[in-house]
Amino acid sequence: MQPHVFSVSFFTAHFKRHETKKFRSSYLLPPPTVIWGIIGAIFGVEREKLGRFAKENNLIVGAELCNFKGLAIEKATLMPWDKKDRMFIRTVEDFEFLIEPHYRIGVYAKEGFIEELKKRIEKRDFEFDIYGGISDCFLKDIENENKAEFMERREARGMIPVDIVAGFSQIAEGCKIIRVLYLNTFFYQGFKVEFKVKETTKTVNGIAVWSVDDVERFRKGDVE
């Protein structure tokens, strides 16, 4: 197993929150399953095969938001594109977008997989296009970072289950914290915040990272 960190930015991003319906709120951070999709796009993995892909390569992933210019709300409606008679099929919905977000992605996986990931990012050798959650959100830049360290710690940045948060070890000016539902588990997602946690947590360069088994645990969750 080997750690790696790469940075990725988008012109806009929208990672739909699981609990929202008519108003399409966005997570601040891409959750683990979305990161599977970003890495899967690099390797050409179809959406329905992402779970198996993550398991086969022992993917342990997480993200932190390094910077963004703000949030914007757009109104949109959907219409089918596979019929001759075009007609709107939904009422107008509000979409929340992050403007020019820059993320740092932590990955811990099989050594050979990490080496291939580094090469593909360096050469921009991607099988599928990379999007910031949905196909309207285009990639701005992506690059490898030079140093990565895997460590289990009592402080972590990024996305942390609410029930293990004990407080904060660092809070910077302009910080933002939101409470979100991911699968069936409540999380805090933080920007310019480092959380204290009640138990040792897997991290890459201080970013909380989560395994496939963790994702299954979040799916079972604490929400009835």
N, C-alpha and C positions, 0 to 999 in steps of 0.2 A: 504494500500500500504506500501511496505517495501523495503529499498535498500539493495543491497548485492554486494560484489566485490569478484571475484575469478581470480586467475592467471592461465594462460595456456601457455604452450610452445610446440613447434614442432621442429622436426629435420630439416625440411624444410617447407616452406609454399608458396602457390601461390594463390592469390585472383585476378582472371582475371579482368582487367580494362575494363569497358564497351565500351570504344571508340577504343580499339585496335582490329585488325583483324589478319593479318599475323604474326606480332610480338606480342607475348602474354605477355605484361607487367603486373606486379602485383601491386595492391594497397599496400601501406605500412601497412595499417590497415584493418582488416575485417570490411566492412560496416554493417549497421544494419541488412540487410537481411541475410548476412552470419552468423552473431551472432545468429539470429533466428535458422539457420541450426545447429550450434554447440549445442545450448540448446535443439533444437528439437531432435538431435541425442541422447542426454542423456535420453529424455523422450520417444523415439521411435516414433516420428512423421514423416510421409512420407513427401517428398519434396513438393508435390502439396497441402498439408494441412497446410504448415507453416504459411501462411498469416492468416488463421482462428485461428490457435493455438496462434499466437502472439496477435491477437485481443481479443480473449476470456480471456486471462490472463493479459491483459493490459500491455504487455511487452514494456518497455522503456529501450533501451540498447545503449551502446557505448563502445569504446575500446581505449586504449593508448598503444603504443609500448614502452616497458620498456628497451629492449635491443635486439640487433641482431648482428651477426658476419659479415654480409656483404650480397651482392647480387651476384648471379651466373646466368649465362645464359647457358642453355643446348639446343641442337638441337634434335628435335624429329619429328616423323611422326606417323600417325595413320593408323590402318588397322582394318577391321571389324572382329568380333569374332563370328558372328552368321551365317557364311557361310562356306561351305566346301572348296571352293577355296579361299585361303588367298591371298589378294593382297592389296598393299598400295593404299589408297584412297585420300591422300593429299600429297602435296609437303612437304619438310622438313620445320618445323617452329621453331623459337627461343622461348623458354620458360624462363621467368625470375623467379628466386626463391629467397626467403629470407632464409638465412642460420641461423638456430637455433634462430628464433625469440621468444621473451618472451613478452606476452601481459597481460595487466590487463583489465578485462572485468567488466564494471559497469552495474548493472541490477536494475531496479525499477519496481516492479510488485506486484500482490496480495500477501498478507502475507502468506497464506497457500502454494502458489506456491513457494515462496522463501524458506520456510522451507523444502519443499520436494527437491528442487534443492540442498540445502546445504547437506542434507542427502545423496543424490545420489552421489554428488562429493566426500564427505568424505568416502563413502563406495566403490567408483568406480563402482557404480551400473548403468551401461549405457546400454540402449537397443540396440543402434547402435554404431559402431566405430566412433570416433571423428577424423576428418582429418583437416589439415591446408589448406582448400580450395578445394583440389582435392585428390583423393584416393592414389596418390603417396606420399603424405605428411603426415607422421605419427606423432601421438601424442607423446610427450616426457614426459610431466608432467602436472598435473592439481591439484589445491588445493584451498580451501576456504581461504579468508583473514578475519581477525577478526572484523574489524571496517568498517562501511559504513555509509555515511551521504548523504542524498538527499538535494540539495540546488539549488536555482536559482541564478546564478552569472553573472557578467560581464567579467569574465575571465574563460577560459576553455581549456583543453588539448584534443588532439585527432583529430577529424574530424569535420571541421566547414565550413558552406557554405561561399563561397568567398564574397558574397554581404553583410555579416554582420561582417566581420573582420575589425577591426579598427586599428590594430597594434599588438604589442607583449608586454606582461607584463614580460615574462622571456624567455631568450634564453641561453642555456648552450653550452659548447664546444662540438663539434661533432654533432650539431643539423642538421636536414635535414627537408626540407619542399618541398612537391610536390603539384602541382595543378592537380586535376583529375576531370573527369566527372563521376558522379554516378547517374544512371538513367538519368534524364534530368536536373541535377543541378551541377554546378561547386563547388568543395570543395577544401580547403587546408587540407592536412594531414601532421601532424607534429611529429617529433621525438625530444625529449628534448626541446620542445617549448611549451609555454603557450600563447594562443591568447587573445587579448583584443577583445571584441565583442560589437556591437552597441546596442544590446538589451539583456535583461536577458535571460539566456540559462539554461536549465535543466542540472544539473550535479550530478554525484555520485562520491564523493571523488575527485572532480575537473575534472572528465572525462565528456565530453559532451555526453549526452544520448538523444536518439531520439525515439519518439512514432510511432505507426502505422500510425496515422494521419500525422505525419511529413514525413514519408516515402511516403505516397500518394502525399503530397505536392511536394516532391523532384521528384516524377515520372512525375508530370505535368510540373514542372521545369520552367527554364528561357531560355531554348534552343529551337529554332524553327527549 
